Amino acid sequence: MTQRWKITTEYDGTLYSGWQKQDNVISVQTALEKAIAAFSGQEVNLAVAGRTDAGVHALGQVAHFDSEKEFTARTVRNAINAKLYELKYDGVVVRQAEEVSDDFHARFSAKHRVYCYRILADRSAPLVLAENRYLHNRNKLDVDAMQEAANHLLGHHDFTSFRATACQGNSPMRTLERVHIRDASDENFYHGQYLEIWVEAKSFLYNQVRNIVGSLIPVGEGKWKPEKLKEILEACDRTKGGKTAPPYGLYFMRVDYD
């Protein structure tokens, strides 16, 4: 009897060359597939909710695989984590394993994906303990202006201006359900202004979130008016948008299936 396993994973993206396995580099997918093979004796090919780039972190990435042997959920989770440790794949763990029906698919069954981009601003000194965890911006950012700008992106639009030129998506049309910019400075241990940009949609284009963030920062710095985001969106031209924000501030937070 075949079992289908849904695994929820957490990983430090700075240690891997993105999610997808590639020749001559170590990816998160490679690490997990080798760990699964080591404990189960089966070669598997993980399907994932959303591929992340090198440097992008995850707290709730979801993947699935099929097993021809029967296990308990606790065994799957603990055995994969034990093999990850033995194989020296640091910075990636399985938080939860759950047996699911055969019609479940980590990517195609997903109804909703949530990302969070984290910024430490208004701080002159370089980051040490928070390096590769946040985007460092020395200037203080106007959160209200950034939120006003982000509101222009809500709804169903052509996001050509916010997709990477290498994006292979069949269409630039996407529906952005929520962009919420949260000033969480009172929770910040690193001194300065701590912002979180929460972005939610059913699906995203390649680099869409990072390109949105890269266009919101000039608004926060007072270089662009909030209305500039509407102009960029309507231009349907990537060259009109801001720079692509670095990957290490981005976190894949969760996937909803209901």
N, C-alpha and C positions, 0 to 999 in steps of 0.2 A: 504493500500500500504506500502510495506516495504522499508525503506531507509537504505542504507549502508553508514556509516560514517567513513572516514579516519581522524584520529586525530594525529597531530604531537606534541610530548610531550618533556618536559625538566624536568630533575630531578637531585637531589643531592643523589648520590648512597650511601653515608655514612649513610643515615638515614633509609635505607631499606635493607632487606635481599635478594637483587637482584630483577629482574623483576618478575619471575614466582611465582605464589601463592603457598604457602606451609602451612602445619598445624603448628599452634602455633607461627608463626612469621608474621611480616607485610612486604608485598612485594609491589612493585610499581603497579603490576597488581591488587592486592587486593584493594589498595587505589582507583584506577581509577574505578574499577568495582562497588565498593560501592558508589562512588560519582555519577556514571551514574544511578545506581538503585535509589538513593535518589532523583534525579531530575526527572527521567522519569517514575518511578514506574515499570521498567522492569529489570529483571535479565539478564545480558549479559555475554558473555564469549569472552574476547578480544583475537584476533589473533595479533601477533606482528612480526615486521620485523626481530628482533634478540634479543634473551634473554641475558640480562646482569647479571653479578655476583654481589654479595654484594660488595658495595664500588665503583663500576663503575658508572660514571656519564653519562648523555645524554643531548645533545642539540637539537637533531633531531631524536629521536626515533619515529617510526611510528607504529600505531596499527589500527585495524578497528573493528567495531561492527555493528550489524543490529538493527534497531529500527522499531517497528510496529506502532509507532506514528510519525506524521510529525512535524519536527522542522526546523528552519532556522539554518544556519551555526553559526551565531552569538549567537543564543540561546544555541546551543550545547556547544560551547566553554565557554561562560560566566557562564552557569549553572553548568557545571562540575567544573570549578574553584571555584565557590561560595560554592559548596558542599564540595570540598576538604578543603576549609578554615573552614567551619562549623564543619566538622568531624575531624578537627585538623590533617590532613595529610599534614604536612609541607614539603616543598622542592620538590613538584611535581606540575606541571601546564600543561595545554593544551595550546600550542602556537597558534595552528590553527586547525579548523575543516572544513572539505570539504566533500560534498556529492559526492559519486563516484558510478560507475556502479556495478551491482551485480557480475560481473566477476573479480572485483578487489580483490586481496588478499595481505595483508600487507607483508606476508612472500614470497609467491610463485610468486608474480608479480614483486618482486624486481630484478633489473638488476645490482645493484651496491651498495655496502656499504662502508662507509668511517669512519675510526677511527682515533683519534689523541691521542698520548701519550705525556704528558707534564712532563718535568724534570727541576728542579732548581739545578744547579751544581755550583761548585767552591764557595761554601759558607760554612763556618765552623759552624755558629750559627744555632740552630734548627729553623724550620719554626713555625711561630705563626699564622699570618693571612692567610698564604697559606697552613696551615696544612690540610691534606686530600684533597688537590687539585693538588699537584704535587709530583713526586718522588724527594726526597732530596738526592743529591749525593755531598759529600764534595769535591770530586776531580774535576778538570777541565777535560772536555771531548773533544777529538779530533773529530770534526764533519766530517772532510773529510775522516778519516779512517772509521768511522761508516758508512758513505754513501757508501764507496767502498765495505765494508762488506755486506751491505744490498743489493747491486746490484746483489750479487750472488743468492739471493732468488727470483728474478723476474722471472716470467713465470710459466709454469705448472710443478709441482713437487710433489713428495711424501713428505709431511711435517710431517711424523711421529716424527721426532726429535723435532718438535715444537708444538705437540699436547699434551694435558694433558692425562695421563694414563686412566683417567675416561671418556675420550671423547667417545661419542656414535655414532659418524658419521660413515656412512656406508663405507666410503673410506677416506684414508689420502691424496688423490690427490686433490690439489687445485691450482688455477691460481692466483698468486699474481701480480696485474696489476701495482702497484706503491708503492714504499717506498721512501718518501722524508723526509730528516732530515734538519730541518730549524733552524738556529741559530737566535733567535729573541731577543737577549740580549738587544738591544736598546729599546725594548718595555717592559722591565722588571722593575717593581717597587720594587722588593724584594731584590735587590742587589745580584749579582752573574751572572752566565751564564744560560740563559733561552733557552731550546731546545724544539722543537716540532717534533715528529716523526709521519708523516702522512702515513697511510697504507690503501690501497684501493684494493678491490676484490669483486667479486660477492657474495662469501660466505666464511666463516672462520670456522676453527676447534675450538674446545673448548680450550680456553687459548692461541690460536695461536699468537695473537698480543703480549700479555704479555710475552710469552716465547721468541719471537723474540727480544723484547726490552731487556729482561734479558740476551740475548746473545750478543747484541750490546754494552752494557755498558762495559764489560771487554775489548772490542776492543777500545772504547773511552778512557779508562784508560791506554791503552798501555800494558795490560796484555796478550792480544791475538792479533795476526796479522789478518788483514781483511780476508785472505784466510781461516781462521779457520771456518768461517760461511759456506763456501762451503763444508768443511770436515764434519761439523756437519750435514748439509742437506743430504749429500750422505750416512752418516752412518745409517740413518733411525732408530735412537736409542735415545729416549728421555733423557737417562742418559748422553749422550754426550754433551747436550746443557747447556746453562747457567741457572741460577735460574729463577723462574717465577717472573716477576716484580709485585709489589703490585697493587691492583685494583684501588686505588684512583688516580693514574695518568692517567687513561684511560677514554676517552670520546667517546661516540657514536655520531658522528657528523651529519650524514645525510644518507638518503636512496634515490637512484635514481630509477625511474620507467620507464623512457623513454630511 
